[in-house]
Amino acid sequence: MMLPNPVILIGIFAYAVSVTAVDITVSSTGGNTTNGHQYGFLHEDINNSGDGGLYAELIRNRAFQISEGFPATLDAWYPINGAELSLKNLSTPLSDVLTTSMNVAASPEQGEVGFLNDGYWGMDVKASKTYSGSFWVKGAYSGQFTASLQSNVTGEMYGTAKIASQSTADQWTEHEFELTPSKDAPSSNNSFALTFDASGIGEGSLDFNLISLFPPTFKGRKNGMRTDIAEALEQFHPTLFRIPGGNMLEGLTNRSWWDWKSTLGPLKNRPGFSGVWGYQQTNGLGLMEYLEFAEDLGMEIVLGVYDGLSLNGDITSESQLQYYIDDALDEIEFIRGSADSPWGSVRAANGHPEPWKLQYVEIGNEDWLSGAPEGWDTFKEYRFPMFLDALNEAYPDIQVISSGSYYDGYDIPQPGGGDYHVYAEPDTLVAEFNKFDNITTPHIIGEMAAVHPNGGTGWDGPQQPFPWWGGTVGEAVSLIGYERNQDRIIGAAYAPIIRNMNRWQWAITMIQFTADTVTKSTSWYMWELMAAHTMTETLPATSEFDPLYYVAGRNNQTGGHIFKAAVYNSTDGADVPVKLKFEGIAPGTSGELTILTGPEDPYGNNDPYTGVNVVKTSKTTIRSDKNGSFQFSLPDLSVAVLDTSPATSRRWNRAAGRKV
């Protein structure tokens, strides 16, 4: 939302509180080259952010999967017209990994029978969309199936498709269909139904499995992403993508870690995953889907590989660790190996003959936390050194990253890097502004967010319900501190990234959603502004910090100079005057100054239940004075970017290698 400009040019406005101008000179030399991918996010399936979220599948519990942590159930399935639904393990299952199916029994006189699925707390039904569906069925049936999208409130059918039966008694048969609604549903309180004529059943029942329905997906990818969520992620310009977690990578035990090989190939060959956040996962959002999504958004991958430690504290002995090292090497070859290499050929067979770029590999996840102290001790003693040596020998160009940081008490062996996670109060994030000024070991900020209010109970109490403006400004200060050290900071990842408002385990996320809505938090707007203006080089600058925190540099691809700043708790809440001079900038040079401000209440948030955006955005073109200086003022609790790049090429995406 564009609002009147809060910029106050020096000399025009008389301040009620005297504030000394911050005089900043930015040198034209002596800077540090950045890696160009400062901002990104972590994804793991928490908060139903994968199944029922980013992954576009509409059917919940589509394949009745079984895992170590979860039995097969009929959750989300309901009978139509008296049909009897039950689970069976047939002697001829759909596949070796999808062994349980749903039996639908009825007598001939019952007529049209079947079942419905209410999805992930509803389904968005739009007349402008064509939905692609499929199901597998076993059993003799002469007749047709009817697939429909219908209202849970009125029973109205918004669209139907008739599918001629190819089903036989002795084998599984896949049926595919397309369904285009004739009208929009007024809400997402809808279900998918599949019915058939009971009089045409040969032996009183049919068996069904892998019942699937997709809306149009992001960029039309088969088995792809939900468009509105993917677009919200794309629009904040991420260039770094940490996958697959997170706790999900570790698994509940050493028998149920996230096995990337189980996520490849046709859906009927994917067994599912014993999710670590309280629900079964489908494996539909697998390694290939993650890599394709990174490609579509122009993001560089930070790949997490399982390192022999799981959430329950299971630790792999030194003598048994080589299996997991070999598995990691297989995964790297799958991603970046040539199409004629053993695992590169598997990638090619899955539809992507060209290798992907992979520069960063992280060993494990938070080994300092799971099973500590033994888990952390064994990580430092043999697990990380063994992985580091093997990966460096095979791929010397890859930056291998420890799942802990220097600040977790690890003197990380060279050339390894570290991973620092911070979930904190905004005051803590601000206090850590210079945390990496004197650290020489490369680090990624693999997870970060403001989650608790200042002066609260911290982890002894709940998180804030949503990102709030004061916390967002605290995040901005930390991000500016990381960007000042971009020669050593690989990048920062927001985590967790998205949350289903119907079931969640972690409240603070950048994006919230339901079946038919997407809400961008206050933090989304700040991260979008920061990520939209990428520096290729940071430059030395004079002056002191507090309450103004800043970083300056330039982008050699666009030719622009960039200044990023945040004001956090100025004296009496007064505006902060800024006089900014880039060496070499001529008088009269124009720049776009963007300022974000929040509501009067710093705890204000973008509530998904109201849809009101409390973040105010001002964009103004300003020019340098006769001395080449830009002069402006920034309000308290504001975030700002000044960019002198031409408007047609202001943003440069390093991973995509293009101006956008």
TACOR-V738110 format. One record per residue. N is the residue number from 1. RES is the residue in three letters. SS is DSSP state (H for helix, E for strand, L for the rest). PSI is psi in radians with two decimals (none if undefined). OMEGA is omega in degrees with one decimal (none if undefined). Layout:
n=(N:N)
res=(RES:RES)
ss=(SS:SS)
psi=(PSI:PSI)
omega=(OMEGA:OMEGA)
This chain:
n=(1:2:3:4:5:6:7:8:9:10:11:12:13:14:15:16:17:18:19:20:21:22:23:24:25:26:27:28:29:30:31:32:33:34:35:36:37:38:39:40:41:42:43:44:45:46:47:48:49:50:51:52:53:54:55:56:57:58:59:60:61:62:63:64:65:66:67:68:69:70:71:72:73:74:75:76:77:78:79:80:81:82:83:84:85:86:87:88:89:90:91:92:93:94:95:96:97:98:99:100:101:102:103:104:105:106:107:108:109:110:111:112:113:114:115:116:117:118:119:120:121:122:123:124:125:126:127:128:129:130:131:132:133:134:135:136:137:138:139:140:141:142:143:144:145:146:147:148:149:150:151:152:153:154:155:156:157:158:159:160:161:162:163:164:165:166:167:168:169:170:171:172:173:174:175:176:177:178:179:180:181:182:183:184:185:186:187:188:189:190:191:192:193:194:195:196:197:198:199:200:201:202:203:204:205:206:207:208:209:210:211:212:213:214:215:216:217:218:219:220:221:222:223:224:225:226:227:228:229:230:231:232:233:234:235:236:237:238:239:240:241:242:243:244:245:246:247:248:249:250:251:252:253:254:255:256:257:258:259:260:261:262:263:264:265:266:267:268:269:270:271:272:273:274:275:276:277:278:279:280:281:282:283:284:285:286:287:288:289:290:291:292:293:294:295:296:297:298:299:300:301:302:303:304:305:306:307:308:309:310:311:312:313:314:315:316:317:318:319:320:321:322:323:324:325:326:327:328:329:330:331:332:333:334:335:336:337:338:339:340:341:342:343:344:345:346:347:348:349:350:351:352:353:354:355:356:357:358:359:360:361:362:363:364:365:366:367:368:369:370:371:372:373:374:375:376:377:378:379:380:381:382:383:384:385:386:387:388:389:390:391:392:393:394:395:396:397:398:399:400:401:402:403:404:405:406:407:408:409:410:411:412:413:414:415:416:417:418:419:420:421:422:423:424:425:426:427:428:429:430:431:432:433:434:435:436:437:438:439:440:441:442:443:444:445:446:447:448:449:450:451:452:453:454:455:456:457:458:459:460:461:462:463:464:465:466:467:468:469:470:471:472:473:474:475:476:477:478:479:480:481:482:483:484:485:486:487:488:489:490:491:492:493:494:495:496:497:498:499:500:501:502:503:504:505:506:507:508:509:510:511:512:513:514:515:516:517:518:519:520:521:522:523:524:525:526:527:528:529:530:531:532:533:534:535:536:537:538:539:540:541:542:543:544:545:546:547:548:549:550:551:552:553:554:555:556:557:558:559:560:561:562:563:564:565:566:567:568:569:570:571:572:573:574:575:576:577:578:579:580:581:582:583:584:585:586:587:588:589:590:591:592:593:594:595:596:597:598:599:600:601:602:603:604:605:606:607:608:609:610:611:612:613:614:615:616:617:618:619:620:621:622:623:624:625:626:627:628:629:630:631:632:633:634:635:636:637:638:639:640:641:642:643:644:645:646:647:648:649:650:651:652:653:654:655:656:657:658:659:660)
res=(MET:MET:LEU:PRO:ASN:PRO:VAL:ILE:LEU:ILE:GLY:ILE:PHE:ALA:TYR:ALA:VAL:SER:VAL:THR:ALA:VAL:ASP:ILE:THR:VAL:SER:SER:THR:GLY:GLY:ASN:THR:THR:ASN:GLY:HIS:GLN:TYR:GLY:PHE:LEU:HIS:GLU:ASP:ILE:ASN:ASN:SER:GLY:ASP:GLY:GLY:LEU:TYR:ALA:GLU:LEU:ILE:ARG:ASN:ARG:ALA:PHE:GLN:ILE:SER:GLU:GLY:PHE:PRO:ALA:THR:LEU:ASP:ALA:TRP:TYR:PRO:ILE:ASN:GLY:ALA:GLU:LEU:SER:LEU:LYS:ASN:LEU:SER:THR:PRO:LEU:SER:ASP:VAL:LEU:THR:THR:SER:MET:ASN:VAL:ALA:ALA:SER:PRO:GLU:GLN:GLY:GLU:VAL:GLY:PHE:LEU:ASN:ASP:GLY:TYR:TRP:GLY:MET:ASP:VAL:LYS:ALA:SER:LYS:THR:TYR:SER:GLY:SER:PHE:TRP:VAL:LYS:GLY:ALA:TYR:SER:GLY:GLN:PHE:THR:ALA:SER:LEU:GLN:SER:ASN:VAL:THR:GLY:GLU:MET:TYR:GLY:THR:ALA:LYS:ILE:ALA:SER:GLN:SER:THR:ALA:ASP:GLN:TRP:THR:GLU:HIS:GLU:PHE:GLU:LEU:THR:PRO:SER:LYS:ASP:ALA:PRO:SER:SER:ASN:ASN:SER:PHE:ALA:LEU:THR:PHE:ASP:ALA:SER:GLY:ILE:GLY:GLU:GLY:SER:LEU:ASP:PHE:ASN:LEU:ILE:SER:LEU:PHE:PRO:PRO:THR:PHE:LYS:GLY:ARG:LYS:ASN:GLY:MET:ARG:THR:ASP:ILE:ALA:GLU:ALA:LEU:GLU:GLN:PHE:HIS:PRO:THR:LEU:PHE:ARG:ILE:PRO:GLY:GLY:ASN:MET:LEU:GLU:GLY:LEU:THR:ASN:ARG:SER:TRP:TRP:ASP:TRP:LYS:SER:THR:LEU:GLY:PRO:LEU:LYS:ASN:ARG:PRO:GLY:PHE:SER:GLY:VAL:TRP:GLY:TYR:GLN:GLN:THR:ASN:GLY:LEU:GLY:LEU:MET:GLU:TYR:LEU:GLU:PHE:ALA:GLU:ASP:LEU:GLY:MET:GLU:ILE:VAL:LEU:GLY:VAL:TYR:ASP:GLY:LEU:SER:LEU:ASN:GLY:ASP:ILE:THR:SER:GLU:SER:GLN:LEU:GLN:TYR:TYR:ILE:ASP:ASP:ALA:LEU:ASP:GLU:ILE:GLU:PHE:ILE:ARG:GLY:SER:ALA:ASP:SER:PRO:TRP:GLY:SER:VAL:ARG:ALA:ALA:ASN:GLY:HIS:PRO:GLU:PRO:TRP:LYS:LEU:GLN:TYR:VAL:GLU:ILE:GLY:ASN:GLU:ASP:TRP:LEU:SER:GLY:ALA:PRO:GLU:GLY:TRP:ASP:THR:PHE:LYS:GLU:TYR:ARG:PHE:PRO:MET:PHE:LEU:ASP:ALA:LEU:ASN:GLU:ALA:TYR:PRO:ASP:ILE:GLN:VAL:ILE:SER:SER:GLY:SER:TYR:TYR:ASP:GLY:TYR:ASP:ILE:PRO:GLN:PRO:GLY:GLY:GLY:ASP:TYR:HIS:VAL:TYR:ALA:GLU:PRO:ASP:THR:LEU:VAL:ALA:GLU:PHE:ASN:LYS:PHE:ASP:ASN:ILE:THR:THR:PRO:HIS:ILE:ILE:GLY:GLU:MET:ALA:ALA:VAL:HIS:PRO:ASN:GLY:GLY:THR:GLY:TRP:ASP:GLY:PRO:GLN:GLN:PRO:PHE:PRO:TRP:TRP:GLY:GLY:THR:VAL:GLY:GLU:ALA:VAL:SER:LEU:ILE:GLY:TYR:GLU:ARG:ASN:GLN:ASP:ARG:ILE:ILE:GLY:ALA:ALA:TYR:ALA:PRO:ILE:ILE:ARG:ASN:MET:ASN:ARG:TRP:GLN:TRP:ALA:ILE:THR:MET:ILE:GLN:PHE:THR:ALA:ASP:THR:VAL:THR:LYS:SER:THR:SER:TRP:TYR:MET:TRP:GLU:LEU:MET:ALA:ALA:HIS:THR:MET:THR:GLU:THR:LEU:PRO:ALA:THR:SER:GLU:PHE:ASP:PRO:LEU:TYR:TYR:VAL:ALA:GLY:ARG:ASN:ASN:GLN:THR:GLY:GLY:HIS:ILE:PHE:LYS:ALA:ALA:VAL:TYR:ASN:SER:THR:ASP:GLY:ALA:ASP:VAL:PRO:VAL:LYS:LEU:LYS:PHE:GLU:GLY:ILE:ALA:PRO:GLY:THR:SER:GLY:GLU:LEU:THR:ILE:LEU:THR:GLY:PRO:GLU:ASP:PRO:TYR:GLY:ASN:ASN:ASP:PRO:TYR:THR:GLY:VAL:ASN:VAL:VAL:LYS:THR:SER:LYS:THR:THR:ILE:ARG:SER:ASP:LYS:ASN:GLY:SER:PHE:GLN:PHE:SER:LEU:PRO:ASP:LEU:SER:VAL:ALA:VAL:LEU:ASP:THR:SER:PRO:ALA:THR:SER:ARG:ARG:TRP:ASN:ARG:ALA:ALA:GLY:ARG:LYS:VAL)
ss=(L:E:L:L:L:L:L:L:L:L:L:L:L:L:L:L:L:L:L:L:L:E:E:E:E:E:L:L:L:L:L:E:E:L:L:L:L:L:E:E:E:E:L:L:L:L:L:L:L:L:E:L:L:L:E:L:E:L:L:L:L:L:L:L:L:L:L:L:L:L:L:L:L:L:L:L:E:E:E:E:L:L:L:E:E:E:E:E:L:L:L:L:L:L:L:L:L:L:L:L:E:E:E:E:E:L:L:H:H:H:L:E:E:E:E:E:E:L:E:L:L:E:L:L:L:L:L:L:L:E:E:E:E:E:E:E:E:E:L:L:E:L:L:E:E:E:E:E:E:E:E:L:L:L:L:L:E:E:E:E:E:E:E:E:L:L:L:L:L:L:L:L:E:E:E:E:E:E:E:E:L:L:L:L:L:L:L:L:L:E:E:E:E:E:E:E:E:H:H:H:E:L:L:L:E:E:E:E:E:E:E:E:E:E:L:L:E:H:H:H:L:L:L:L:E:E:H:H:H:H:H:H:H:H:L:L:L:L:L:E:E:E:E:L:L:L:H:H:H:H:L:L:L:L:L:L:L:L:L:H:H:H:H:L:L:L:H:H:H:L:L:L:E:L:L:L:L:L:L:L:E:L:L:L:L:L:H:H:H:H:H:H:H:H:H:H:H:L:L:E:E:E:E:E:E:L:L:L:E:L:L:L:L:L:E:L:L:H:H:H:L:H:H:H:H:H:H:H:H:H:H:H:H:H:H:H:L:L:L:L:L:H:H:H:H:H:H:H:H:L:L:L:L:L:L:L:L:L:L:E:E:E:E:L:L:L:L:L:L:L:L:L:L:H:H:H:H:H:H:H:H:H:H:H:H:H:H:H:H:H:H:H:H:H:L:L:L:L:E:E:E:E:L:L:L:H:H:H:L:L:L:L:L:L:L:L:E:E:E:E:E:E:E:E:E:H:H:H:H:H:H:L:L:L:L:L:L:L:L:L:L:L:E:E:E:E:E:E:E:E:E:E:L:L:L:L:L:H:H:H:L:L:L:L:L:L:L:E:H:H:H:H:H:H:H:H:H:H:H:H:H:H:H:H:L:L:L:L:E:E:E:E:E:E:L:L:L:E:E:E:L:L:L:L:L:L:L:L:L:L:E:E:E:L:L:L:L:E:E:E:L:H:H:H:H:H:H:H:H:H:H:L:L:L:L:L:E:E:L:L:E:L:L:L:L:L:L:E:E:E:E:E:E:E:E:L:L:L:L:E:E:E:E:E:E:E:E:L:L:L:H:H:H:L:L:E:E:E:E:E:E:E:L:L:L:L:L:L:L:E:E:E:E:E:E:E:E:L:L:L:L:L:L:L:E:L:L:L:L:L:L:L:L:L:L:E:E:E:E:E:E:E:E:L:L:L:L:L:E:E:E:E:E:E:L:L:L:E:E:E:E:E:E:L:L:L:H:H:H:L:L:E:E:L:L:L:L:E:E:L)
psi=(2.20:2.20:2.93:2.55:2.16:0.04:2.31:1.96:2.48:2.35:-0.28:-0.54:2.33:2.15:2.45:-0.51:2.30:2.14:2.24:2.33:2.47:1.98:1.97:2.23:2.22:2.13:2.68:-0.11:2.97:0.26:-3.14:2.36:2.36:2.95:-0.16:0.01:1.21:-0.39:2.37:-2.72:2.78:2.42:2.26:2.83:1.52:2.64:0.44:0.74:-0.29:-1.51:2.15:0.15:-1.89:-0.71:2.17:-0.11:2.29:-0.40:2.19:2.40:0.86:-0.37:0.22:0.81:2.67:2.48:3.10:-0.64:-0.20:2.26:2.89:2.46:3.02:0.41:2.29:-0.04:2.42:2.47:2.69:2.26:0.75:0.14:2.59:2.07:2.35:2.80:2.44:2.56:1.67:2.74:-0.41:1.54:2.97:-0.69:3.05:-0.41:-0.35:1.46:-0.27:2.37:2.96:2.14:2.30:1.94:2.51:2.75:2.70:-0.63:-0.13:-0.27:-2.34:2.03:3.05:-2.48:2.80:2.78:2.25:0.18:-2.79:1.30:0.88:2.98:2.36:2.13:2.08:2.40:-0.39:-0.08:2.54:2.12:2.37:2.18:2.89:2.75:2.70:2.43:2.56:2.31:2.57:2.20:2.16:2.08:-2.66:2.75:2.60:2.06:2.42:2.73:2.22:2.76:2.37:-0.29:-0.86:-0.27:-0.01:2.37:2.17:-0.30:2.53:2.78:2.37:2.29:2.07:2.34:2.33:0.20:2.47:2.90:-0.51:0.03:2.80:2.41:2.29:2.41:2.28:2.66:2.88:2.54:2.13:1.94:2.62:-0.23:2.80:2.45:2.50:-0.28:-3.12:0.16:1.22:2.84:2.86:2.35:2.56:2.13:2.86:2.87:2.01:-0.40:-0.25:0.02:2.37:-0.70:0.49:-0.15:2.82:2.65:2.35:2.62:2.82:1.11:2.05:2.55:2.18:2.40:3.07:2.35:2.91:2.12:0.36:0.35:2.30:2.39:0.69:-2.72:2.67:2.22:-0.85:-0.63:-0.77:-0.68:-0.67:-0.65:-0.79:-0.65:-0.25:0.16:0.79:2.54:0.12:2.33:1.88:2.10:2.76:0.89:3.08:2.91:-0.51:-0.64:-0.73:-0.61:2.88:-0.67:3.08:0.09:-0.12:0.58:2.87:1.74:1.85:-0.55:-0.47:-0.12:0.11:2.74:-2.95:2.60:-0.52:-0.18:0.16:2.06:-0.31:3.01:2.40:1.57:2.58:0.02:0.47:0.16:2.65:2.49:2.69:-0.34:0.15:-0.69:1.56:-2.95:-0.79:-0.75:-0.70:-0.79:-0.70:-0.66:-0.73:-0.73:-0.76:-0.55:-0.04:0.68:2.56:2.48:2.39:1.84:2.13:2.32:2.50:2.35:0.31:0.25:2.26:3.00:-0.49:0.03:0.02:2.25:2.26:2.31:2.83:-0.65:-0.35:-0.01:-0.44:-0.54:-0.76:-0.54:-0.79:-0.67:-0.70:-0.72:-0.65:-0.76:-0.73:-0.73:-0.66:-0.72:-0.81:0.04:2.77:2.77:-0.24:0.11:2.80:-0.90:-0.45:-0.56:-0.55:-0.73:-0.80:-0.70:-0.42:0.13:0.16:1.41:-0.51:2.36:2.64:2.77:2.41:2.00:-0.33:2.23:2.16:2.37:1.87:-2.93:2.10:0.88:-0.32:-0.20:-0.89:2.14:0.31:2.59:-0.26:-0.68:-0.73:-0.69:-0.78:-0.51:-0.82:-0.59:-0.79:-0.50:-0.91:-0.78:-0.67:-0.76:-0.79:-0.84:-0.78:-0.76:-0.65:-0.64:-0.72:-0.62:1.36:-0.29:-0.21:2.34:1.93:2.34:2.30:2.60:0.01:3.04:3.06:-0.64:-0.08:0.18:0.59:2.06:1.52:2.21:2.46:2.61:0.56:2.75:3.11:2.91:2.07:2.24:2.38:1.99:2.04:3.10:2.68:-0.62:-0.67:-0.73:-0.68:-0.71:-0.41:0.29:-0.71:0.38:-0.57:0.28:-0.57:0.33:2.19:-0.42:2.28:2.49:2.60:2.50:1.56:-0.35:2.31:2.62:2.66:2.18:-0.40:2.60:2.69:2.39:0.21:-2.77:0.03:-2.39:-0.11:-0.11:-3.12:2.85:2.89:2.68:-0.57:2.83:2.43:2.79:-0.76:-0.69:-0.64:-0.72:-0.64:-0.73:-0.72:-0.71:-0.78:-0.77:-0.70:-0.70:-0.71:-0.71:-0.48:-0.38:0.65:-0.19:-0.26:-0.38:2.01:-0.63:3.04:2.42:2.15:2.49:2.57:2.85:-0.66:2.73:2.21:2.16:-0.07:-0.40:2.14:2.77:-0.19:2.06:-0.76:1.99:2.77:-0.57:2.42:2.65:2.81:-2.93:-0.43:0.22:2.70:2.27:2.22:2.18:3.03:-0.64:-0.59:-0.78:-0.66:-0.83:-0.67:-0.78:-0.81:-0.79:-0.37:-0.22:1.56:2.29:2.43:-0.19:2.22:2.60:2.55:2.48:2.59:3.05:3.01:2.86:2.75:1.87:-0.09:2.18:2.37:2.89:2.55:2.66:-2.76:2.88:1.94:-0.22:-0.61:-0.28:0.14:2.65:2.51:2.40:2.16:2.38:2.75:2.48:2.15:1.91:1.13:2.87:2.15:0.40:0.36:2.72:2.66:1.98:2.45:2.32:1.96:2.16:2.12:2.14:2.28:-0.17:2.22:2.67:2.49:0.07:2.35:2.65:2.66:2.10:2.04:2.23:2.25:2.31:2.81:-2.94:2.94:-0.67:2.00:-0.21:0.11:2.52:2.94:1.68:2.10:-0.40:-0.33:-0.48:0.19:2.23:2.03:-0.07:2.21:2.29:2.23:2.30:2.22:2.43:2.15:2.80:2.60:2.57:-2.98:-0.33:0.08:0.26:2.49:2.33:2.27:2.97:2.58:2.30:2.81:2.60:0.89:2.80:2.38:2.65:2.28:2.23:2.15:0.10:2.61:2.48:-0.52:-0.22:0.63:-0.53:2.33:2.13:1.92:-0.81:-0.67:-0.30:0.64:2.75:2.40:none)
omega=(-179.4:-178.4:178.5:-172.3:177.7:-179.4:178.5:-179.2:-177.1:176.2:-177.5:-172.4:177.7:-175.3:174.5:178.5:-179.5:179.2:179.7:178.9:175.6:-175.6:-172.2:172.4:-178.5:-178.5:177.2:-179.5:175.0:-178.0:179.1:176.4:177.5:176.0:174.1:178.5:-172.9:-168.1:179.8:-177.6:172.3:168.2:162.5:-177.0:170.9:179.8:-172.0:178.9:175.8:171.6:-177.0:-178.9:-178.7:176.2:-163.6:179.6:-179.3:-175.5:177.1:179.9:-170.3:-172.8:171.9:-171.9:-179.0:175.6:-179.0:-175.2:-171.0:175.1:172.7:179.3:172.4:178.6:177.4:-178.8:-176.5:-178.3:174.9:175.0:172.0:175.9:179.0:-179.2:176.0:177.5:178.3:170.4:-174.6:175.4:174.0:-179.6:177.7:177.3:179.5:-176.3:174.8:-169.3:-179.5:-179.9:-179.5:176.7:179.5:-175.1:177.0:175.4:-174.2:-175.3:-179.8:177.2:-177.1:-178.5:177.0:-174.0:174.3:179.4:-176.8:171.6:178.1:179.0:175.2:178.2:176.5:-177.1:-178.6:-179.9:-177.9:-174.1:170.1:-176.5:-178.8:-176.4:175.7:173.2:175.3:-178.7:177.0:-179.5:-178.8:178.4:174.6:-176.9:178.7:173.6:175.0:175.2:-178.0:168.3:-171.9:-178.9:173.3:-175.9:-173.8:-175.3:-179.4:176.7:-178.5:179.2:179.3:174.2:177.2:-177.4:178.7:-177.7:170.4:-170.7:177.9:-174.1:-167.0:178.9:177.1:-180.0:177.6:175.9:179.6:-178.7:170.4:-175.1:179.0:-179.8:178.3:179.1:175.4:171.0:-178.4:177.9:178.4:-178.7:-173.4:179.3:170.7:179.6:174.1:-177.4:178.2:-178.0:-176.3:-178.8:-180.0:-179.3:-178.4:-173.5:172.5:179.5:173.4:177.1:-177.3:174.2:177.2:-179.3:-166.7:174.9:179.9:166.1:171.1:-173.7:179.1:-179.0:174.1:-179.7:172.2:-177.0:-168.3:-169.8:176.4:-167.8:-173.0:177.1:179.0:179.1:177.2:175.5:179.8:-173.5:174.3:170.1:178.8:176.6:179.7:-172.9:-179.5:-177.4:-7.9:-176.2:19.6:178.8:-179.1:179.7:-174.3:-175.6:-179.3:179.9:178.1:172.0:-172.6:174.1:-176.3:-176.1:-175.0:-178.8:178.9:-177.8:-175.9:169.7:-178.3:-177.2:-179.1:177.4:-179.9:-171.8:-170.8:-172.3:177.7:-172.9:-175.6:-178.6:169.8:178.6:176.8:175.6:-171.5:-168.8:176.4:174.2:-174.2:-176.0:179.4:-178.9:176.0:-177.2:177.3:178.6:176.0:178.1:-177.5:-178.4:-179.3:-177.6:171.5:-175.1:161.0:-172.2:172.5:177.6:-178.8:-172.6:175.3:175.4:179.4:-170.6:179.6:179.9:175.2:-178.1:177.4:-179.1:179.8:-177.5:-178.0:-170.8:-174.3:178.7:-177.2:173.9:178.4:179.2:177.6:178.0:174.9:-177.5:177.3:178.1:176.9:-175.6:-170.1:179.4:178.3:-176.2:177.7:173.7:-176.3:-178.1:172.0:177.2:175.6:176.1:179.9:179.0:176.7:170.4:-179.0:-177.8:-179.6:176.5:169.3:173.5:175.0:-176.7:-173.8:176.9:179.8:-177.2:177.7:179.6:174.8:179.6:176.6:-176.0:-175.5:176.9:179.2:4.8:-173.1:179.7:179.8:179.6:-179.1:175.7:-178.2:-174.7:-176.3:-172.6:178.6:178.4:179.8:176.3:-178.6:-178.7:-176.4:-178.2:177.8:179.4:-177.3:-175.3:-175.7:-179.8:-179.1:172.0:178.1:-171.8:172.3:178.5:172.7:-174.1:171.9:-176.5:171.7:176.4:-178.3:172.0:-168.4:-179.4:177.2:0.1:-178.4:173.9:-178.7:178.0:-179.1:178.4:179.7:169.1:-165.3:168.9:177.8:177.5:178.8:178.5:178.2:179.8:-179.7:-178.3:-176.4:-172.1:-175.4:-178.0:-173.8:177.7:-178.8:179.6:177.5:179.9:164.0:170.5:-166.1:176.5:177.2:172.9:166.5:-174.6:-177.1:178.9:174.7:175.7:-179.7:-176.7:178.1:-177.1:173.6:178.6:-178.1:169.5:168.7:-176.8:178.8:170.7:-177.4:-168.6:179.3:175.9:179.1:178.6:174.1:175.3:-178.9:179.3:178.1:-179.7:177.1:176.4:178.1:-177.3:174.4:-178.1:-172.9:173.9:179.4:178.4:-176.6:179.6:180.0:-177.2:173.3:-179.9:-19.3:-169.9:-175.9:-173.5:172.2:-174.9:178.0:176.1:179.6:178.2:-175.7:-169.8:-171.7:175.0:-179.8:-176.1:174.3:-176.5:167.4:-178.9:-176.0:178.7:172.9:-179.8:176.4:-176.8:174.5:180.0:177.4:-176.1:178.1:179.7:177.9:179.6:-179.6:-174.9:-178.5:-175.9:-172.8:174.3:169.8:179.5:170.8:-175.7:178.1:-179.4:180.0:171.5:-178.5:179.2:176.8:12.7:178.9:177.7:-172.3:172.5:-179.2:178.7:178.1:175.4:-176.0:176.5:-179.5:-178.2:-176.1:168.7:-172.8:176.4:178.0:-174.5:172.5:175.3:-176.9:175.4:173.6:-178.8:-179.7:178.9:-176.1:172.6:-179.6:176.8:-178.6:170.9:-170.6:179.7:171.0:175.7:178.8:177.4:-177.9:172.9:178.9:176.8:-179.0:176.5:176.2:177.6:177.9:-179.5:173.3:173.2:-177.6:-179.5:178.5:175.9:-177.4:176.1:177.2:-177.5:173.9:-174.7:179.5:-177.3:178.2:-179.0:-178.2:176.2:-177.7:-179.1:178.8:-177.6:175.8:174.7:-178.1:172.2:177.3:-178.5:176.8:-177.2:-176.0:176.8:-179.9:-177.4:170.3:-179.7:-178.3:175.8:179.7:178.4:172.3:-178.5:175.9:175.8:-173.8:172.4:170.2:-177.2:179.4:177.7:172.4:-175.2:-177.6:-178.8:-172.9:-178.2:178.4:-179.1:-175.4:-175.7:178.8:177.8:-176.8:170.8:-179.0:none)
